[in-house]
């Protein structure tokens, strides 16, 4: 039996595996990059081994260093997690050759299925050759042969864009998985992404643990997943289970895996088989009352599975909370996570209890790799947490999950929390017949509207600030009443708040009208509007106020003239690395609006920076390989309609105008 497990991964999945190991009395070993030295998974492990460097290529993708770390720490088994080396045959072989237990499928099965091109060939589905693509085949999907998580994928709708898509997808795949192979396949618009969880032992037993629906996706990555997939007819379900079990048996599969399909027009199209645990495995655990990680460990030790898995009960939905700006091209966000707090969930990462149980009305589970006070960096995925609710019905699970997210205290970088809440409450999510990978393409504008109540939140922030000032310095009331005091806040909109303090310590709100301050404290404000009193918790971190779901920044009273910049300036919207500049691009070149100029890599995704207007490139500061901070000047495009002698044509330190393309279209099917 294994005694010490090294997890060849980081963040949430490493913490998830560690928790099960602790319950089983197994010691744990973490590996970490320099950027992750203080990360939660390092703090939770019994031992940790440094992998020098910061980028994935230097650290988590170095199979030799990971195996060396396992041996140095005295581990006798390696769990790959997901992503990085989890579907790398050579890594699995190296672990086994080192005399360690590999907690995953046999290397031959990985080789057969982990490469999507070889898997399709094995199942008689040859990929489309890029050279053979014509207008008639469009749209097509360029896709990484290795890995998952939406990386190395591009939808191509115009033939002229195919070459650039192939190059971009290959570069992104090489960076994320160490393998730049890509292929082309037909792109099915707005189908449903449905997958089957399998678990097989070394004695010939193969479980099919129901279905999951993962249709809500952005940038080819899943956002909301659920089990079971709702509304599928019995005949289709039978065919999905049979195809999945057959695929596993055809390669002698052992361990946990997932077979993915795109369902459209009542037919299921095979996409790929992921030879690892999936990010969304908790929803399957919840409805079956299982611990899939514990079962992975048991299978790796040679324990046979029972003939049949436990029957599913209820419905589970998972939402991925990301540090990103959905309304701004899904741009990743970085910074200090001041607070990450949910209503009291079940033991973090622990799946439901006994098989066959009837769930309590609702059960909340949070899997995360962060806690309050941690920093979200630029090198890795921007997922903060997976929030899961298991309930008796799908409607109850969706309602409870939206409420849990809405009430959570998430203070720090901007997140997709409001998008998740709006998605779970959208009528197209409530109706399984309207689910599809085009959900966000259809509804993103509506889903990213600011949540109601921002104006009242600004009033609460202003009064709380006044109360903090009064408690710190005293006073605040003047014997001779003068003009109102005012504060301005920026959120989704701009809100000027005017108020005046009274001798008794109360406050009168004079603008916006119709709001009465009932109670004011530095961290809590009660306001009455139209006879209804609402309470607002207010927390300030730096120059940002967090009021419930609202994130507000106090506007400076006197704008800094240095903030002005040359029209057409392009700045880095996030910290990252310049991975490439458009071939042949040089100062003095004419450029067209929307023309790609350079590419940044942040959090394992490429982001294309384009010309904001037609004009002339007057400055180019981006150099491949260079690290840039937020606001760094990348380039300047002199607009055609701008006077040449404008005083701001000289590039300054902090350009304002920018144009950032979303890395890919906000729809798709395949993902981690």
PyMOL commands that set and color helices and strands:
alter all, ss='L'
color gray80, all
select helices_A, chain A and resi 11-24+34-36+40-44+56-58+63-72+89-97+107-113+116-122+130-132+135-137+159-177+234-250+281-288+292-300+326-328+394-407+417-424+427-430+432-434+439-447+454-473+561-563+647-649
alter helices_A, ss='H'
color red, helices_A
select strands_A, chain A and resi 4-7+27-32+47-50+77-79+101-103+140-144+153-156+182-186+192-200+206-218+221-227+255-264+267-274+315-322+324-325+331-332+335-336+339-341+362-368+375-376+383-391+409-411+485-490+494-501+507-511+515-521+524-529+532-541+544-547+550-554+569-571+576-581+590-591+596-602+605-610+615-620+627-628+633-639
alter strands_A, ss='S'
color yellow, strands_A
deselect
rebuild
show_as cartoon
